[in-house]
Amino acid sequence: MQYRLKTGEKAISFRAERKGDHGIALVNDNCHFDIEYSVISGHQLHLVINGTPLNAYLTRDGDATTVIIRGIPYSIQDADIPDTRARGKKGAQAIPQDITPPMPAVVVRILVSVGDGVKQGQSVIVVESMKMETTLSAPSDGIVRAVNVAAGDKVMPGRILVDIDRDDAVSKEE
């Protein structure tokens, strides 16, 4: 079957052929990849590409999927589907609505408690991955409904770390 994927601004065409239950071959004029895969979780795959093993972590952003391999994120989407993500100034659909780590990480600090009011962009949790700390922020104004992790917890992409009940009334007043 023929596919066209877009990564960044570049579209790549290739032919995909299924190889057994957990294999696929990707072929185009420039390269050939034999890929075997095992699903570890909804956000993690173990791949063997042309004999080289590696782990891939996946997150969704609208029509695009971000694949993180060896700490490097690659945004991939179907090149035949228009990009629905906002361009330039961020619109509401471009802002992730869940507080989830971008890659496997360890929770370092939790900066909010259940019942706290938060403003859009306010820091709520700090995670560490590959010796780098990342501060995750509130996607909108609201009230913290639940903190689903503790300091020291290991977390994966897609795991919701903090639940915030969105407060549309506060957002519209400002």
Backbone hydrogen bonds, N-H to C=O, Kabsch-Sander energy under -0.5 kcal/mol:
donor,donor_aa,acceptor,acceptor_aa,energy
3,Y,14,F,-2.9
5,L,12,I,-2.7
6,K,77,Q,-3.5
7,T,10,K,-2.7
8,G,75,S,-0.6
10,K,7,T,-1.7
12,I,5,L,-3.5
14,F,3,Y,-2.3
15,R,27,V,-3.2
16,A,1,M,-2.9
17,E,25,A,-2.3
19,K,23,G,-2.5
23,G,20,G,-0.5
24,I,35,I,-2.6
25,A,17,E,-2.7
26,L,33,F,-2.6
27,V,15,R,-2.4
28,N,31,C,-2.3
33,F,26,L,-2.9
35,I,24,I,-3.2
35,I,33,F,-0.6
36,E,48,V,-2.1
37,Y,22,H,-2.4
38,S,46,H,-2.1
40,I,38,S,-0.6
40,I,44,Q,-2.1
41,S,44,Q,-1.9
44,Q,41,S,-1.0
45,L,56,A,-2.8
46,H,38,S,-2.9
47,L,45,L,-0.6
47,L,54,L,-3.2
48,V,36,E,-2.3
49,I,52,T,-2.5
50,N,34,D,-3.0
50,N,48,V,-0.6
52,T,49,I,-2.2
54,L,47,L,-2.6
56,A,45,L,-2.8
57,Y,68,I,-2.0
58,L,43,H,-2.3
59,T,66,T,-1.9
61,D,64,A,-2.8
64,A,61,D,-1.9
65,T,76,I,-3.1
66,T,59,T,-3.1
67,V,65,T,-0.6
67,V,74,Y,-3.0
68,I,57,Y,-3.1
68,I,66,T,-0.5
69,I,67,V,-0.6
69,I,72,I,-2.2
70,R,55,N,-0.6
72,I,69,I,-2.0
74,Y,67,V,-2.4
76,I,65,T,-3.2
76,I,74,Y,-0.5
77,Q,6,K,-1.9
79,A,4,R,-2.5
80,D,4,R,-0.5
81,I,78,D,-1.5
84,T,82,P,-0.5
94,A,91,G,-1.3
95,I,91,G,-0.6
95,I,92,A,-1.0
99,I,162,V,-0.6
100,T,98,D,-1.0
105,A,155,V,-2.6
106,V,128,E,-2.2
107,V,153,D,-2.7
108,V,126,V,-3.0
109,R,126,V,-1.5
111,L,109,R,-0.5
111,L,124,V,-2.3
112,V,124,V,-0.7
115,G,144,V,-3.0
116,D,113,S,-2.2
118,V,142,G,-3.1
121,G,138,A,-3.1
122,Q,119,K,-2.4
124,V,136,L,-2.8
125,I,136,L,-1.5
126,V,109,R,-2.9
127,V,134,T,-2.8
128,E,106,V,-2.6
129,S,132,M,-2.6
132,M,129,S,-1.6
134,T,127,V,-3.2
136,L,125,I,-3.1
136,L,134,T,-0.6
138,A,122,Q,-2.5
142,G,118,V,-2.3
143,I,165,D,-1.9
144,V,116,D,-2.9
145,R,143,I,-0.5
145,R,163,D,-2.4
146,A,163,D,-1.5
148,N,146,A,-0.6
148,N,161,L,-2.7
152,G,107,V,-3.0
153,D,150,A,-2.2
155,V,105,A,-3.0
159,R,156,M,-1.9
161,L,99,I,-3.1
161,L,159,R,-0.6
162,V,99,I,-0.6
163,D,146,A,-2.8
165,D,143,I,-2.8
166,R,164,I,-0.7
167,D,141,D,-2.7
168,D,166,R,-0.7
171,S,167,D,-1.8
172,K,168,D,-2.1
173,E,169,A,-1.3
174,E,170,V,-1.0
